[in-house]
Amino acid sequence: MGEALRIAEEVTSDYYKFSSEQWKRHPYDVKTKALGSGIVSTPEAFAILNKGQCVDEILWPRAKGKDFYFIFVQDDQVLSALQRDDRLSLFPLMLYVFTHELIHIVRFSRFVQRFEVGGEQREEEERRVHGITYDVLNKIPIRDLSYVLESYEDHRICKLGPDILSYQ
């Protein structure tokens, strides 16, 4: 997972021209459900992004009073998906998940999107970020990554139903 996170940060930085100094101004941490993050899980996601304020001067002196993001990996969901699908591999899946969450962080920190939105705005942001994640990752030559990208194709496409607009 560490290597997937490193590559995700690198490709997201390249895509957005987001420097290492900018990451320092918008710090994040990754926790897993297994470590007892206390976050309520959701069956629709492999990770949940939360935002808080950094108040610990000792741990993050440069970030005191700034936004701090937490990527909570729902490891039980990830492991369940890996058991259900023999074609799915941990590394490309986590590369996709981390890239997706880091794109959200960049968009929030650049005020392209507000963090606190709900309903249709949240669905639209998710669809947009899935599309950007595809753009960021689709030319990276990593084994089995194309399968993960294909698996998320419906998340990038807005489909019209009989009388309603729906996102899948």
CYANA upper distance limits for C-alpha pairs under 8 A (distance plus 0.5 A):
  1 MET  CA      5 LEU  CA      6.66
  1 MET  CA     91 PHE  CA      7.22
  1 MET  CA     94 MET  CA      7.11
  2 GLY  CA      6 ARG  CA      6.69
  3 GLU  CA      7 ILE  CA      6.69
  4 ALA  CA      8 ALA  CA      6.50
  4 ALA  CA     91 PHE  CA      6.61
  4 ALA  CA     92 PRO  CA      7.94
  4 ALA  CA     94 MET  CA      6.54
  4 ALA  CA     95 LEU  CA      5.16
  4 ALA  CA     98 PHE  CA      7.80
  5 LEU  CA      9 GLU  CA      6.62
  5 LEU  CA     94 MET  CA      8.09
  5 LEU  CA     95 LEU  CA      6.93
  5 LEU  CA     98 PHE  CA      6.39
  5 LEU  CA     99 THR  CA      8.15
  6 ARG  CA     10 GLU  CA      6.75
  7 ILE  CA     11 VAL  CA      6.59
  7 ILE  CA     95 LEU  CA      7.70
  8 ALA  CA     12 THR  CA      6.47
  8 ALA  CA     95 LEU  CA      6.28
  8 ALA  CA     96 TYR  CA      8.11
  8 ALA  CA     98 PHE  CA      6.37
  8 ALA  CA     99 THR  CA      5.16
  8 ALA  CA    102 LEU  CA      7.98
  9 GLU  CA     13 SER  CA      6.40
  9 GLU  CA     98 PHE  CA      8.42
  9 GLU  CA     99 THR  CA      7.34
  9 GLU  CA    102 LEU  CA      7.40
 10 GLU  CA     14 ASP  CA      6.65
 11 VAL  CA     15 TYR  CA      6.60
 11 VAL  CA     99 THR  CA      8.27
 11 VAL  CA    136 VAL  CA      7.19
 11 VAL  CA    137 LEU  CA      8.16
 12 THR  CA     16 TYR  CA      6.67
 12 THR  CA     18 PHE  CA      8.03
 12 THR  CA     99 THR  CA      6.97
 12 THR  CA    102 LEU  CA      7.39
 12 THR  CA    103 ILE  CA      7.04
 12 THR  CA    136 VAL  CA      7.45
 13 SER  CA     17 LYS  CA      5.79
 13 SER  CA     18 PHE  CA      4.93
 13 SER  CA     19 SER  CA      6.83
 13 SER  CA     20 SER  CA      8.49
 14 ASP  CA     18 PHE  CA      7.21
 15 TYR  CA    136 VAL  CA      7.02
 16 TYR  CA    106 VAL  CA      8.44
 18 PHE  CA     22 GLN  CA      6.60
 18 PHE  CA     23 TRP  CA      7.83
 18 PHE  CA    106 VAL  CA      8.49
 19 SER  CA     23 TRP  CA      7.10
 20 SER  CA     24 LYS  CA      6.89
 21 GLU  CA     25 ARG  CA      7.00
 22 GLN  CA     26 HIS  CA      6.90
 23 TRP  CA     27 PRO  CA      6.30
 24 LYS  CA     62 ARG  CA      8.34
 24 LYS  CA     63 ALA  CA      8.10
 25 ARG  CA     62 ARG  CA      8.03
 25 ARG  CA     63 ALA  CA      6.93
 25 ARG  CA     66 LYS  CA      8.13
 26 HIS  CA     63 ALA  CA      8.15
 26 HIS  CA     66 LYS  CA      7.92
 26 HIS  CA     67 ASP  CA      6.86
 26 HIS  CA     68 PHE  CA      6.75
 26 HIS  CA     69 TYR  CA      8.02
 26 HIS  CA    105 ILE  CA      8.36
 26 HIS  CA    109 SER  CA      7.44
 27 PRO  CA     63 ALA  CA      7.77
 27 PRO  CA     67 ASP  CA      7.96
 27 PRO  CA     68 PHE  CA      5.82
 27 PRO  CA     69 TYR  CA      6.86
 28 TYR  CA     68 PHE  CA      6.06
 28 TYR  CA     69 TYR  CA      4.88
 28 TYR  CA     70 PHE  CA      5.98
 28 TYR  CA     71 ILE  CA      7.72
 29 ASP  CA     69 TYR  CA      6.97
 29 ASP  CA     70 PHE  CA      5.53
 29 ASP  CA     71 ILE  CA      6.65
 30 VAL  CA     70 PHE  CA      6.35
 30 VAL  CA     71 ILE  CA      5.21
 30 VAL  CA     72 PHE  CA      6.38
 30 VAL  CA     73 VAL  CA      7.66
 31 LYS  CA     35 LEU  CA      7.34
 31 LYS  CA     37 SER  CA      7.08
 31 LYS  CA     70 PHE  CA      7.69
 31 LYS  CA     71 ILE  CA      6.75
 31 LYS  CA     72 PHE  CA      5.37
 31 LYS  CA     73 VAL  CA      6.63
 32 THR  CA     36 GLY  CA      7.66
 32 THR  CA     37 SER  CA      7.01
 32 THR  CA     72 PHE  CA      5.87
 32 THR  CA     73 VAL  CA      5.14
 32 THR  CA     74 GLN  CA      6.52
 32 THR  CA     75 ASP  CA      6.60
 33 LYS  CA     37 SER  CA      5.90
 33 LYS  CA     38 GLY  CA      7.86
 33 LYS  CA     39 ILE  CA      7.98
 33 LYS  CA     72 PHE  CA      7.20
 33 LYS  CA     73 VAL  CA      6.74
 33 LYS  CA     74 GLN  CA      5.79
 33 LYS  CA     75 ASP  CA      6.55
 33 LYS  CA     76 ASP  CA      8.00
 34 ALA  CA     74 GLN  CA      8.46
 34 ALA  CA     75 ASP  CA      7.29
 34 ALA  CA     76 ASP  CA      8.37
 37 SER  CA     72 PHE  CA      7.75
 39 ILE  CA     72 PHE  CA      8.14
 41 SER  CA     74 GLN  CA      7.50
 43 PRO  CA     77 GLN  CA      7.62
 45 ALA  CA     74 GLN  CA      8.04
 45 ALA  CA     77 GLN  CA      8.05
 46 PHE  CA     73 VAL  CA      6.53
 46 PHE  CA     74 GLN  CA      5.74
 46 PHE  CA     75 ASP  CA      7.74
 46 PHE  CA     77 GLN  CA      6.32
 46 PHE  CA     78 VAL  CA      6.36
 46 PHE  CA     97 VAL  CA      7.48
 47 ALA  CA     71 ILE  CA      6.95
 47 ALA  CA     72 PHE  CA      5.81
 47 ALA  CA     73 VAL  CA      4.77
 47 ALA  CA     74 GLN  CA      5.86
 47 ALA  CA     97 VAL  CA      7.47
 47 ALA  CA    101 GLU  CA      8.39
 48 ILE  CA     71 ILE  CA      6.33
 48 ILE  CA     72 PHE  CA      5.57
 48 ILE  CA     73 VAL  CA      7.07
 48 ILE  CA     74 GLN  CA      8.04
 49 LEU  CA     69 TYR  CA      7.38
 49 LEU  CA     70 PHE  CA      6.18
 49 LEU  CA     71 ILE  CA      5.22
 49 LEU  CA     72 PHE  CA      6.77
 49 LEU  CA    101 GLU  CA      7.27
 50 ASN  CA     69 TYR  CA      6.21
 50 ASN  CA     70 PHE  CA      5.60
 50 ASN  CA     71 ILE  CA      7.09
 50 ASN  CA     72 PHE  CA      8.27
 51 LYS  CA     67 ASP  CA      7.09
 51 LYS  CA     68 PHE  CA      6.18
 51 LYS  CA     69 TYR  CA      4.97
 51 LYS  CA     70 PHE  CA      6.65
 52 GLY  CA     67 ASP  CA      6.19
 52 GLY  CA     68 PHE  CA      5.65
 52 GLY  CA     69 TYR  CA      6.77
 52 GLY  CA     70 PHE  CA      8.37
 53 GLN  CA     64 LYS  CA      8.07
 53 GLN  CA     65 GLY  CA      6.17
 53 GLN  CA     66 LYS  CA      5.98
 53 GLN  CA     67 ASP  CA      5.14
 53 GLN  CA     68 PHE  CA      5.80
 54 CYS  CA     60 TRP  CA      7.69
 54 CYS  CA     63 ALA  CA      6.54
 54 CYS  CA     64 LYS  CA      5.54
 54 CYS  CA     65 GLY  CA      5.81
 54 CYS  CA     66 LYS  CA      6.23
 54 CYS  CA     67 ASP  CA      6.80
 54 CYS  CA     68 PHE  CA      6.15
 55 VAL  CA     60 TRP  CA      8.49
 55 VAL  CA     63 ALA  CA      8.37
 55 VAL  CA     64 LYS  CA      5.55
 55 VAL  CA     65 GLY  CA      6.20
 56 ASP  CA     60 TRP  CA      6.53
 56 ASP  CA     61 PRO  CA      7.56
 56 ASP  CA     64 LYS  CA      6.90
 57 GLU  CA     61 PRO  CA      4.73
 57 GLU  CA     62 ARG  CA      8.11
 57 GLU  CA     63 ALA  CA      8.18
 57 GLU  CA     64 LYS  CA      6.25
 60 TRP  CA     64 LYS  CA      6.92
 63 ALA  CA     67 ASP  CA      8.12
 63 ALA  CA     68 PHE  CA      8.28
 69 TYR  CA    105 ILE  CA      7.86
 71 ILE  CA    101 GLU  CA      7.63
 74 GLN  CA     78 VAL  CA      6.93
 75 ASP  CA     79 LEU  CA      6.51
 76 ASP  CA     80 SER  CA      6.51
 77 GLN  CA     81 ALA  CA      6.69
 78 VAL  CA     82 LEU  CA      6.80
 78 VAL  CA     90 LEU  CA      8.46
 79 LEU  CA     83 GLN  CA      6.74
 80 SER  CA     84 ARG  CA      6.73
 81 ALA  CA     85 ASP  CA      6.65
 81 ALA  CA     88 LEU  CA      8.21
 82 LEU  CA     86 ASP  CA      7.20
 82 LEU  CA     88 LEU  CA      6.26
 82 LEU  CA     89 SER  CA      7.15
 82 LEU  CA     90 LEU  CA      7.59
 87 ARG  CA    144 ASP  CA      8.23
 87 ARG  CA    147 TYR  CA      8.09
 88 LEU  CA     93 LEU  CA      7.71
 88 LEU  CA    144 ASP  CA      7.78
 88 LEU  CA    147 TYR  CA      7.84
 88 LEU  CA    148 VAL  CA      7.62
 89 SER  CA     93 LEU  CA      6.74
 89 SER  CA    144 ASP  CA      7.38
 90 LEU  CA     94 MET  CA      6.53
 91 PHE  CA     95 LEU  CA      6.58
 92 PRO  CA     96 TYR  CA      6.71
 92 PRO  CA    142 ILE  CA      7.75
 92 PRO  CA    143 ARG  CA      7.94
 92 PRO  CA    144 ASP  CA      6.84
 92 PRO  CA    145 LEU  CA      5.46
 92 PRO  CA    148 VAL  CA      7.34
 93 LEU  CA     97 VAL  CA      6.76
 93 LEU  CA    145 LEU  CA      7.82
 93 LEU  CA    148 VAL  CA      6.69
 94 MET  CA     98 PHE  CA      6.36
 95 LEU  CA     99 THR  CA      6.46
 96 TYR  CA    100 HIS  CA      6.52
 96 TYR  CA    133 THR  CA      7.64
 96 TYR  CA    137 LEU  CA      8.17
 96 TYR  CA    148 VAL  CA      7.95
 96 TYR  CA    149 LEU  CA      8.38
 97 VAL  CA    101 GLU  CA      6.80
 98 PHE  CA    102 LEU  CA      6.54
 99 THR  CA    103 ILE  CA      6.60
 99 THR  CA    133 THR  CA      6.91
100 HIS  CA    104 HIS  CA      7.05
100 HIS  CA    129 VAL  CA      6.95
100 HIS  CA    130 HIS  CA      7.22
100 HIS  CA    133 THR  CA      6.07
101 GLU  CA    105 ILE  CA      6.93
102 LEU  CA    106 VAL  CA      6.76
103 ILE  CA    107 ARG  CA      6.65
103 ILE  CA    129 VAL  CA      7.29
103 ILE  CA    132 ILE  CA      8.32
103 ILE  CA    133 THR  CA      7.86
104 HIS  CA    108 PHE  CA      6.56
104 HIS  CA    129 VAL  CA      7.43
105 ILE  CA    109 SER  CA      6.46
106 VAL  CA    110 ARG  CA      6.54
107 ARG  CA    111 PHE  CA      6.59
107 ARG  CA    112 VAL  CA      5.55
107 ARG  CA    113 GLN  CA      6.23
108 PHE  CA    112 VAL  CA      6.57
108 PHE  CA    113 GLN  CA      5.76
108 PHE  CA    114 ARG  CA      6.34
108 PHE  CA    115 PHE  CA      6.54
113 GLN  CA    125 GLU  CA      8.25
117 VAL  CA    121 GLN  CA      6.66
117 VAL  CA    122 ARG  CA      6.26
118 GLY  CA    122 ARG  CA      5.44
118 GLY  CA    123 GLU  CA      8.36
119 GLY  CA    123 GLU  CA      6.94
120 GLU  CA    124 GLU  CA      6.55
121 GLN  CA    125 GLU  CA      6.63
122 ARG  CA    126 GLU  CA      6.66
123 GLU  CA    127 ARG  CA      6.68
123 GLU  CA    167 TYR  CA      7.81
124 GLU  CA    128 ARG  CA      6.58
125 GLU  CA    129 VAL  CA      6.53
126 GLU  CA    130 HIS  CA      6.57
126 GLU  CA    155 HIS  CA      8.39
127 ARG  CA    131 GLY  CA      6.81
127 ARG  CA    155 HIS  CA      6.22
127 ARG  CA    156 ARG  CA      5.63
127 ARG  CA    157 ILE  CA      7.83
127 ARG  CA    158 CYS  CA      8.34
127 ARG  CA    167 TYR  CA      8.23
128 ARG  CA    132 ILE  CA      6.81
128 ARG  CA    156 ARG  CA      7.38
129 VAL  CA    133 THR  CA      6.42
130 HIS  CA    134 TYR  CA      6.72
130 HIS  CA    152 TYR  CA      7.94
130 HIS  CA    155 HIS  CA      6.80
130 HIS  CA    156 ARG  CA      6.02
131 GLY  CA    135 ASP  CA      6.85
131 GLY  CA    155 HIS  CA      8.35
131 GLY  CA    156 ARG  CA      5.54
132 ILE  CA    136 VAL  CA      6.60
133 THR  CA    137 LEU  CA      6.62
134 TYR  CA    138 ASN  CA      5.98
134 TYR  CA    149 LEU  CA      6.87
135 ASP  CA    139 LYS  CA      8.42
138 ASN  CA    146 SER  CA      7.59
138 ASN  CA    149 LEU  CA      7.76
141 PRO  CA    145 LEU  CA      8.26
142 ILE  CA    146 SER  CA      8.49
144 ASP  CA    148 VAL  CA      7.37
145 LEU  CA    149 LEU  CA      6.76
146 SER  CA    150 GLU  CA      6.56
147 TYR  CA    151 SER  CA      6.62
148 VAL  CA    152 TYR  CA      7.02
149 LEU  CA    153 GLU  CA      6.99
152 TYR  CA    156 ARG  CA      7.47
153 GLU  CA    157 ILE  CA      7.20
154 ASP  CA    158 CYS  CA      8.22
154 ASP  CA    168 GLN  CA      6.01
155 HIS  CA    167 TYR  CA      7.50
155 HIS  CA    168 GLN  CA      5.88
157 ILE  CA    167 TYR  CA      7.82
157 ILE  CA    168 GLN  CA      7.92
158 CYS  CA    165 LEU  CA      8.14
158 CYS  CA    166 SER  CA      7.19
158 CYS  CA    167 TYR  CA      5.86
158 CYS  CA    168 GLN  CA      7.67
159 LYS  CA    165 LEU  CA      7.20
159 LYS  CA    166 SER  CA      6.40
159 LYS  CA    167 TYR  CA      6.71
159 LYS  CA    168 GLN  CA      7.85
160 LEU  CA    164 ILE  CA      6.89
160 LEU  CA    165 LEU  CA      5.46
160 LEU  CA    166 SER  CA      6.61
161 GLY  CA    165 LEU  CA      6.37
161 GLY  CA    166 SER  CA      6.95
